[in-house]
Amino acid sequence: MEDEVIAWIEGAWPFTAIAWPGRFIAFSAWSAAGLPNYYAGTRAQQPQSDVGD
């Protein structure tokens, strides 16, 4: 399903790059870049792991 969503986003939206914190870029790298993380606000109160670190 993830591959289908990614293909749909790449084909239907004019983004030059897609980056999902915790999936394509580690949460710590995303935060260090000063980028907002809207996904974190929608998650239940769970410890965040830095995927990719």
N, CA, C and O atoms as a Tripos MOL2 file, in Angstrom:
@<TRIPOS>MOLECULE
protein
  212   211    53     0     0
PROTEIN
NO_CHARGES

@<TRIPOS>ATOM
      1 N           0.8280   -1.1840    0.0000 N.3       1 MET1
      2 CA          0.0000    0.0000    0.0000 C.3       1 MET1
      3 C           0.8800    1.2590    0.0000 C.2       1 MET1
      4 O           0.5720    2.2400   -0.6760 O.2       1 MET1
      5 N           1.9790    1.2160    0.7650 N.am      2 GLU2
      6 CA          2.8690    2.3760    0.8130 C.3       2 GLU2
      7 C           3.3890    2.7230   -0.5790 C.2       2 GLU2
      8 O           3.4320    3.8960   -0.9510 O.2       2 GLU2
      9 N           3.7820    1.7140   -1.3480 N.am      3 ASP3
     10 CA          4.2860    1.9600   -2.7040 C.3       3 ASP3
     11 C           3.2290    2.6160   -3.5770 C.2       3 ASP3
     12 O           3.5420    3.4910   -4.3850 O.2       3 ASP3
     13 N           1.9730    2.1960   -3.4180 N.am      4 GLU4
     14 CA          0.8870    2.7800   -4.2000 C.3       4 GLU4
     15 C           0.6560    4.2450   -3.8270 C.2       4 GLU4
     16 O           0.4340    5.0830   -4.7010 O.2       4 GLU4
     17 N           0.7070    4.5500   -2.5410 N.am      5 VAL5
     18 CA          0.5300    5.9360   -2.0860 C.3       5 VAL5
     19 C           1.6670    6.8090   -2.6040 C.2       5 VAL5
     20 O           1.4330    7.9140   -3.0930 O.2       5 VAL5
     21 N           2.8920    6.3150   -2.4980 N.am      6 ILE6
     22 CA          4.0460    7.0760   -2.9740 C.3       6 ILE6
     23 C           3.9320    7.3190   -4.4760 C.2       6 ILE6
     24 O           4.1740    8.4340   -4.9370 O.2       6 ILE6
     25 N           3.5710    6.2980   -5.2430 N.am      7 ALA7
     26 CA          3.4090    6.4520   -6.6940 C.3       7 ALA7
     27 C           2.3130    7.4600   -7.0120 C.2       7 ALA7
     28 O           2.4630    8.2670   -7.9300 O.2       7 ALA7
     29 N           1.2020    7.4240   -6.2580 N.am      8 TRP8
     30 CA          0.1200    8.3730   -6.4790 C.3       8 TRP8
     31 C           0.5760    9.8010   -6.1940 C.2       8 TRP8
     32 O           0.2940   10.7090   -6.9760 O.2       8 TRP8
     33 N           1.2710   10.0040   -5.0930 N.am      9 ILE9
     34 CA          1.7500   11.3480   -4.7570 C.3       9 ILE9
     35 C           2.7130   11.8530   -5.8270 C.2       9 ILE9
     36 O           2.6080   12.9960   -6.2720 O.2       9 ILE9
     37 N           3.6440   11.0060   -6.2370 N.am     10 GLU10
     38 CA          4.6150   11.4150   -7.2580 C.3      10 GLU10
     39 C           3.9470   11.7290   -8.5920 C.2      10 GLU10
     40 O           4.4020   12.6140   -9.3170 O.2      10 GLU10
     41 N           2.8710   11.0140   -8.9250 N.am     11 GLY11
     42 CA          2.2080   11.2290  -10.2010 C.3      11 GLY11
     43 C           1.1490   12.3140  -10.1960 C.2      11 GLY11
     44 O           0.9200   12.9590  -11.2200 O.2      11 GLY11
     45 N           0.5010   12.5260   -9.0580 N.am     12 ALA12
     46 CA         -0.6370   13.4370   -9.0020 C.3      12 ALA12
     47 C          -0.3120   14.8200   -8.4520 C.2      12 ALA12
     48 O          -1.0920   15.7540   -8.6320 O.2      12 ALA12
     49 N           0.8180   14.9600   -7.7920 N.am     13 TRP13
     50 CA          1.1530   16.2230   -7.1520 C.3      13 TRP13
     51 C           2.4600   16.7610   -7.7190 C.2      13 TRP13
     52 O           3.3450   15.9800   -8.0700 O.2      13 TRP13
     53 N           2.5950   18.0650   -7.8150 N.am     14 PRO14
     54 CA          3.7850   18.6630   -8.4360 C.3      14 PRO14
     55 C           4.9660   18.8660   -7.4830 C.2      14 PRO14
     56 O           5.7160   19.8310   -7.6310 O.2      14 PRO14
     57 N           5.1380   17.9800   -6.5180 N.am     15 PHE15
     58 CA          6.2600   18.1190   -5.5880 C.3      15 PHE15
     59 C           7.5640   17.7410   -6.2840 C.2      15 PHE15
     60 O           7.5940   16.8250   -7.1070 O.2      15 PHE15
     61 N           8.6250   18.4410   -5.9540 N.am     16 THR16
     62 CA          9.9340   18.0860   -6.5090 C.3      16 THR16
     63 C          10.6090   17.0170   -5.6780 C.2      16 THR16
     64 O          11.4930   16.3150   -6.1680 O.2      16 THR16
     65 N          10.2040   16.8840   -4.4250 N.am     17 ALA17
     66 CA         10.7500   15.8540   -3.5450 C.3      17 ALA17
     67 C           9.7200   15.5210   -2.4780 C.2      17 ALA17
     68 O           8.9510   16.3820   -2.0480 O.2      17 ALA17
     69 N           9.7140   14.2770   -2.0610 N.am     18 ILE18
     70 CA          8.8160   13.8320   -1.0080 C.3      18 ILE18
     71 C           9.6770   13.3170    0.1380 C.2      18 ILE18
     72 O          10.5660   12.4890   -0.0620 O.2      18 ILE18
     73 N           9.4080   13.8070    1.3230 N.am     19 ALA19
     74 CA         10.1550   13.3380    2.4970 C.3      19 ALA19
     75 C           9.1870   13.2410    3.6570 C.2      19 ALA19
     76 O           8.5840   14.2370    4.0570 O.2      19 ALA19
     77 N           9.0400   12.0520    4.1920 N.am     20 TRP20
     78 CA          8.1800   11.8530    5.3450 C.3      20 TRP20
     79 C           9.0590   11.5830    6.5470 C.2      20 TRP20
     80 O           9.7960   10.5970    6.5650 O.2      20 TRP20
     81 N           8.9940   12.4510    7.5630 N.am     21 PRO21
     82 CA          9.8300   12.2240    8.7360 C.3      21 PRO21
     83 C           9.5160   10.8650    9.3540 C.2      21 PRO21
     84 O           8.3560   10.4780    9.5000 O.2      21 PRO21
     85 N          10.5640   10.1660    9.7060 N.am     22 GLY22
     86 CA         10.4110    8.8500   10.2860 C.3      22 GLY22
     87 C          10.3440    7.7400    9.2590 C.2      22 GLY22
     88 O          10.4440    6.5640    9.6100 O.2      22 GLY22
     89 N          10.1770    8.0930    7.9970 N.am     23 ARG23
     90 CA         10.0880    7.0920    6.9410 C.3      23 ARG23
     91 C          11.2630    7.2480    5.9740 C.2      23 ARG23
     92 O          12.0270    6.3050    5.7690 O.2      23 ARG23
     93 N          11.4100    8.4360    5.3820 N.am     24 PHE24
     94 CA         12.4780    8.6840    4.4030 C.3      24 PHE24
     95 C          13.6320    9.4790    4.9930 C.2      24 PHE24
     96 O          14.7170    9.5330    4.4130 O.2      24 PHE24
     97 N          13.4020   10.0890    6.1310 N.am     25 ILE25
     98 CA         14.4270   10.8830    6.8100 C.3      25 ILE25
     99 C          14.2070   10.7070    8.3100 C.2      25 ILE25
    100 O          13.0660   10.7080    8.7730 O.2      25 ILE25
    101 N          15.2630   10.5590    9.0530 N.am     26 ALA26
    102 CA         15.1370   10.3580   10.4970 C.3      26 ALA26
    103 C          14.4780   11.5600   11.1610 C.2      26 ALA26
    104 O          14.6850   12.6980   10.7390 O.2      26 ALA26
    105 N          13.6820   11.3080   12.2060 N.am     27 PHE27
    106 CA         13.0400   12.4070   12.9290 C.3      27 PHE27
    107 C          14.0700   13.4230   13.4180 C.2      27 PHE27
    108 O          13.8290   14.6290   13.3610 O.2      27 PHE27
    109 N          15.2040   12.9440   13.8920 N.am     28 SER28
    110 CA         16.2170   13.8680   14.4140 C.3      28 SER28
    111 C          16.7830   14.7580   13.3110 C.2      28 SER28
    112 O          17.0340   15.9390   13.5500 O.2      28 SER28
    113 N          16.9890   14.2230   12.1170 N.am     29 ALA29
    114 CA         17.4900   15.0260   10.9950 C.3      29 ALA29
    115 C          16.4410   16.0310   10.5460 C.2      29 ALA29
    116 O          16.7720   17.1660   10.2030 O.2      29 ALA29
    117 N          15.1820   15.6210   10.5460 N.am     30 TRP30
    118 CA         14.0830   16.5070   10.1560 C.3      30 TRP30
    119 C          14.0030   17.6810   11.1310 C.2      30 TRP30
    120 O          13.9010   18.8350   10.7170 O.2      30 TRP30
    121 N          14.0520   17.3790   12.4080 N.am     31 SER31
    122 CA         13.9850   18.4050   13.4410 C.3      31 SER31
    123 C          15.1940   19.3360   13.3690 C.2      31 SER31
    124 O          15.0520   20.5520   13.4980 O.2      31 SER31
    125 N          16.3820   18.7660   13.1640 N.am     32 ALA32
    126 CA         17.6110   19.5740   13.0800 C.3      32 ALA32
    127 C          17.5700   20.5380   11.9030 C.2      32 ALA32
    128 O          18.2050   21.5920   11.9390 O.2      32 ALA32
    129 N          16.8280   20.1840   10.8610 N.am     33 ALA33
    130 CA         16.7070   21.0530    9.6910 C.3      33 ALA33
    131 C          15.7130   22.1880    9.9380 C.2      33 ALA33
    132 O          15.5880   23.0940    9.1150 O.2      33 ALA33
    133 N          15.0050   22.1400   11.0730 N.am     34 GLY34
    134 CA         14.0510   23.1980   11.4030 C.3      34 GLY34
    135 C          12.7400   23.0870   10.6450 C.2      34 GLY34
    136 O          12.0080   24.0690   10.5170 O.2      34 GLY34
    137 N          12.4370   21.8920   10.1410 N.am     35 LEU35
    138 CA         11.2090   21.6860    9.3720 C.3      35 LEU35
    139 C          10.0740   21.2660   10.3020 C.2      35 LEU35
    140 O          10.3090   20.5440   11.2700 O.2      35 LEU35
    141 N           8.8460   21.7100   10.0210 N.am     36 PRO36
    142 CA          7.7300   21.3260   10.8840 C.3      36 PRO36
    143 C           7.4120   19.8370   10.7220 C.2      36 PRO36
    144 O           7.5920   19.2680    9.6460 O.2      36 PRO36
    145 N           6.9500   19.2330   11.7770 N.am     37 ASN37
    146 CA          6.5690   17.8290   11.7430 C.3      37 ASN37
    147 C           5.1040   17.7330   12.1470 C.2      37 ASN37
    148 O           4.7890   17.5120   13.3160 O.2      37 ASN37
    149 N           4.2160   17.8990   11.1790 N.am     38 TYR38
    150 CA          2.7860   17.8460   11.4500 C.3      38 TYR38
    151 C           2.3460   16.4550   11.8770 C.2      38 TYR38
    152 O           1.3820   16.3120   12.6280 O.2      38 TYR38
    153 N           3.0380   15.4420   11.4100 N.am     39 TYR39
    154 CA          2.7080   14.0650   11.7520 C.3      39 TYR39
    155 C           2.8400   13.8170   13.2480 C.2      39 TYR39
    156 O           2.0110   13.1200   13.8350 O.2      39 TYR39
    157 N           3.8620   14.3720   13.8660 N.am     40 ALA40
    158 CA          4.0900   14.1550   15.2950 C.3      40 ALA40
    159 C           2.9090   14.6490   16.1170 C.2      40 ALA40
    160 O           2.6010   14.0680   17.1580 O.2      40 ALA40
    161 N           2.2520   15.6940   15.6800 N.am     41 GLY41
    162 CA          1.1110   16.2270   16.4020 C.3      41 GLY41
    163 C          -0.1220   15.3580   16.3110 C.2      41 GLY41
    164 O          -1.0490   15.5190   17.1040 O.2      41 GLY41
    165 N          -0.1540   14.4330   15.3520 N.am     42 THR42
    166 CA         -1.3150   13.5740   15.1830 C.3      42 THR42
    167 C          -1.1320   12.2140   15.8310 C.2      42 THR42
    168 O          -2.0740   11.4230   15.8870 O.2      42 THR42
    169 N           0.0630   11.9320   16.3180 N.am     43 ARG43
    170 CA          0.3460   10.6410   16.9250 C.3      43 ARG43
    171 C          -0.0700   10.6200   18.3840 C.2      43 ARG43
    172 O          -0.0780   11.6540   19.0530 O.2      43 ARG43
    173 N          -0.4120    9.4510   18.8690 N.am     44 ALA44
    174 CA         -0.7160    9.2830   20.2920 C.3      44 ALA44
    175 C           0.5620    9.5220   21.0870 C.2      44 ALA44
    176 O           1.6560    9.5240   20.5220 O.2      44 ALA44
    177 N           0.4310    9.7160   22.3440 N.am     45 GLN45
    178 CA          1.5920    9.9570   23.2020 C.3      45 GLN45
    179 C           2.4230    8.6810   23.2980 C.2      45 GLN45
    180 O           2.2780    7.8970   24.2360 O.2      45 GLN45
    181 N           3.2830    8.4900   22.3250 N.am     46 GLN46
    182 CA          4.1860    7.3370   22.2790 C.3      46 GLN46
    183 C           5.5980    7.8480   22.1230 C.2      46 GLN46
    184 O           5.8100    8.9020   21.5220 O.2      46 GLN46
    185 N           6.5690    7.1280   22.6490 N.am     47 PRO47
    186 CA          7.9590    7.5420   22.4220 C.3      47 PRO47
    187 C           8.2830    7.4840   20.9410 C.2      47 PRO47
    188 O           7.9430    6.5090   20.2710 O.2      47 PRO47
    189 N           8.9340    8.5130   20.4210 N.am     48 GLN48
    190 CA          9.3340    8.5380   19.0220 C.3      48 GLN48
    191 C          10.7070    7.9080   18.8850 C.2      48 GLN48
    192 O          11.6340    8.2410   19.6230 O.2      48 GLN48
    193 N          10.8240    7.0060   17.9470 N.am     49 SER49
    194 CA         12.1570    6.4630   17.6630 C.3      49 SER49
    195 C          12.6870    7.1790   16.4410 C.2      49 SER49
    196 O          11.9280    7.5460   15.5440 O.2      49 SER49
    197 N          13.9730    7.3740   16.4090 N.am     50 ASP50
    198 CA         14.6050    8.0370   15.2730 C.3      50 ASP50
    199 C          14.9230    6.9920   14.2270 C.2      50 ASP50
    200 O          16.0090    6.4120   14.2270 O.2      50 ASP50
    201 N          13.9860    6.7540   13.3440 N.am     51 VAL51
    202 CA         14.1750    5.7870   12.2660 C.3      51 VAL51
    203 C          15.3080    6.2640   11.3980 C.2      51 VAL51
    204 O          15.3660    7.4390   11.0330 O.2      51 VAL51
    205 N          16.1930    5.3840   11.0690 N.am     52 GLY52
    206 CA         17.3000    5.7370   10.2000 C.3      52 GLY52
    207 C          18.5290    6.2620   10.9260 C.2      52 GLY52
    208 O          19.5500    6.5240   10.2900 O.2      52 GLY52
    209 N          18.4560    6.4180   12.2270 N.am     53 ASP53
    210 CA         19.6140    6.8750   12.9880 C.3      53 ASP53
    211 C          20.4530    5.7080   13.4120 C.2      53 ASP53
    212 O          21.4790    5.8910   14.0680 O.2      53 ASP53
@<TRIPOS>BOND
     1     1     2 1
     2     2     3 1
     3     3     4 2
     4     3     5 am
     5     5     6 1
     6     6     7 1
     7     7     8 2
     8     7     9 am
     9     9    10 1
    10    10    11 1
    11    11    12 2
    12    11    13 am
    13    13    14 1
    14    14    15 1
    15    15    16 2
    16    15    17 am
    17    17    18 1
    18    18    19 1
    19    19    20 2
    20    19    21 am
    21    21    22 1
    22    22    23 1
    23    23    24 2
    24    23    25 am
    25    25    26 1
    26    26    27 1
    27    27    28 2
    28    27    29 am
    29    29    30 1
    30    30    31 1
    31    31    32 2
    32    31    33 am
    33    33    34 1
    34    34    35 1
    35    35    36 2
    36    35    37 am
    37    37    38 1
    38    38    39 1
    39    39    40 2
    40    39    41 am
    41    41    42 1
    42    42    43 1
    43    43    44 2
    44    43    45 am
    45    45    46 1
    46    46    47 1
    47    47    48 2
    48    47    49 am
    49    49    50 1
    50    50    51 1
    51    51    52 2
    52    51    53 am
    53    53    54 1
    54    54    55 1
    55    55    56 2
    56    55    57 am
    57    57    58 1
    58    58    59 1
    59    59    60 2
    60    59    61 am
    61    61    62 1
    62    62    63 1
    63    63    64 2
    64    63    65 am
    65    65    66 1
    66    66    67 1
    67    67    68 2
    68    67    69 am
    69    69    70 1
    70    70    71 1
    71    71    72 2
    72    71    73 am
    73    73    74 1
    74    74    75 1
    75    75    76 2
    76    75    77 am
    77    77    78 1
    78    78    79 1
    79    79    80 2
    80    79    81 am
    81    81    82 1
    82    82    83 1
    83    83    84 2
    84    83    85 am
    85    85    86 1
    86    86    87 1
    87    87    88 2
    88    87    89 am
    89    89    90 1
    90    90    91 1
    91    91    92 2
    92    91    93 am
    93    93    94 1
    94    94    95 1
    95    95    96 2
    96    95    97 am
    97    97    98 1
    98    98    99 1
    99    99   100 2
   100    99   101 am
   101   101   102 1
   102   102   103 1
   103   103   104 2
   104   103   105 am
   105   105   106 1
   106   106   107 1
   107   107   108 2
   108   107   109 am
   109   109   110 1
   110   110   111 1
   111   111   112 2
   112   111   113 am
   113   113   114 1
   114   114   115 1
   115   115   116 2
   116   115   117 am
   117   117   118 1
   118   118   119 1
   119   119   120 2
   120   119   121 am
   121   121   122 1
   122   122   123 1
   123   123   124 2
   124   123   125 am
   125   125   126 1
   126   126   127 1
   127   127   128 2
   128   127   129 am
   129   129   130 1
   130   130   131 1
   131   131   132 2
   132   131   133 am
   133   133   134 1
   134   134   135 1
   135   135   136 2
   136   135   137 am
   137   137   138 1
   138   138   139 1
   139   139   140 2
   140   139   141 am
   141   141   142 1
   142   142   143 1
   143   143   144 2
   144   143   145 am
   145   145   146 1
   146   146   147 1
   147   147   148 2
   148   147   149 am
   149   149   150 1
   150   150   151 1
   151   151   152 2
   152   151   153 am
   153   153   154 1
   154   154   155 1
   155   155   156 2
   156   155   157 am
   157   157   158 1
   158   158   159 1
   159   159   160 2
   160   159   161 am
   161   161   162 1
   162   162   163 1
   163   163   164 2
   164   163   165 am
   165   165   166 1
   166   166   167 1
   167   167   168 2
   168   167   169 am
   169   169   170 1
   170   170   171 1
   171   171   172 2
   172   171   173 am
   173   173   174 1
   174   174   175 1
   175   175   176 2
   176   175   177 am
   177   177   178 1
   178   178   179 1
   179   179   180 2
   180   179   181 am
   181   181   182 1
   182   182   183 1
   183   183   184 2
   184   183   185 am
   185   185   186 1
   186   186   187 1
   187   187   188 2
   188   187   189 am
   189   189   190 1
   190   190   191 1
   191   191   192 2
   192   191   193 am
   193   193   194 1
   194   194   195 1
   195   195   196 2
   196   195   197 am
   197   197   198 1
   198   198   199 1
   199   199   200 2
   200   199   201 am
   201   201   202 1
   202   202   203 1
   203   203   204 2
   204   203   205 am
   205   205   206 1
   206   206   207 1
   207   207   208 2
   208   207   209 am
   209   209   210 1
   210   210   211 1
   211   211   212 2
@<TRIPOS>SUBSTRUCTURE
     1 MET1         2 RESIDUE 1 A MET
     2 GLU2         6 RESIDUE 1 A GLU
     3 ASP3        10 RESIDUE 1 A ASP
     4 GLU4        14 RESIDUE 1 A GLU
     5 VAL5        18 RESIDUE 1 A VAL
     6 ILE6        22 RESIDUE 1 A ILE
     7 ALA7        26 RESIDUE 1 A ALA
     8 TRP8        30 RESIDUE 1 A TRP
     9 ILE9        34 RESIDUE 1 A ILE
    10 GLU10       38 RESIDUE 1 A GLU
    11 GLY11       42 RESIDUE 1 A GLY
    12 ALA12       46 RESIDUE 1 A ALA
    13 TRP13       50 RESIDUE 1 A TRP
    14 PRO14       54 RESIDUE 1 A PRO
    15 PHE15       58 RESIDUE 1 A PHE
    16 THR16       62 RESIDUE 1 A THR
    17 ALA17       66 RESIDUE 1 A ALA
    18 ILE18       70 RESIDUE 1 A ILE
    19 ALA19       74 RESIDUE 1 A ALA
    20 TRP20       78 RESIDUE 1 A TRP
    21 PRO21       82 RESIDUE 1 A PRO
    22 GLY22       86 RESIDUE 1 A GLY
    23 ARG23       90 RESIDUE 1 A ARG
    24 PHE24       94 RESIDUE 1 A PHE
    25 ILE25       98 RESIDUE 1 A ILE
    26 ALA26      102 RESIDUE 1 A ALA
    27 PHE27      106 RESIDUE 1 A PHE
    28 SER28      110 RESIDUE 1 A SER
    29 ALA29      114 RESIDUE 1 A ALA
    30 TRP30      118 RESIDUE 1 A TRP
    31 SER31      122 RESIDUE 1 A SER
    32 ALA32      126 RESIDUE 1 A ALA
    33 ALA33      130 RESIDUE 1 A ALA
    34 GLY34      134 RESIDUE 1 A GLY
    35 LEU35      138 RESIDUE 1 A LEU
    36 PRO36      142 RESIDUE 1 A PRO
    37 ASN37      146 RESIDUE 1 A ASN
    38 TYR38      150 RESIDUE 1 A TYR
    39 TYR39      154 RESIDUE 1 A TYR
    40 ALA40      158 RESIDUE 1 A ALA
    41 GLY41      162 RESIDUE 1 A GLY
    42 THR42      166 RESIDUE 1 A THR
    43 ARG43      170 RESIDUE 1 A ARG
    44 ALA44      174 RESIDUE 1 A ALA
    45 GLN45      178 RESIDUE 1 A GLN
    46 GLN46      182 RESIDUE 1 A GLN
    47 PRO47      186 RESIDUE 1 A PRO
    48 GLN48      190 RESIDUE 1 A GLN
    49 SER49      194 RESIDUE 1 A SER
    50 ASP50      198 RESIDUE 1 A ASP
    51 VAL51      202 RESIDUE 1 A VAL
    52 GLY52      206 RESIDUE 1 A GLY
    53 ASP53      210 RESIDUE 1 A ASP
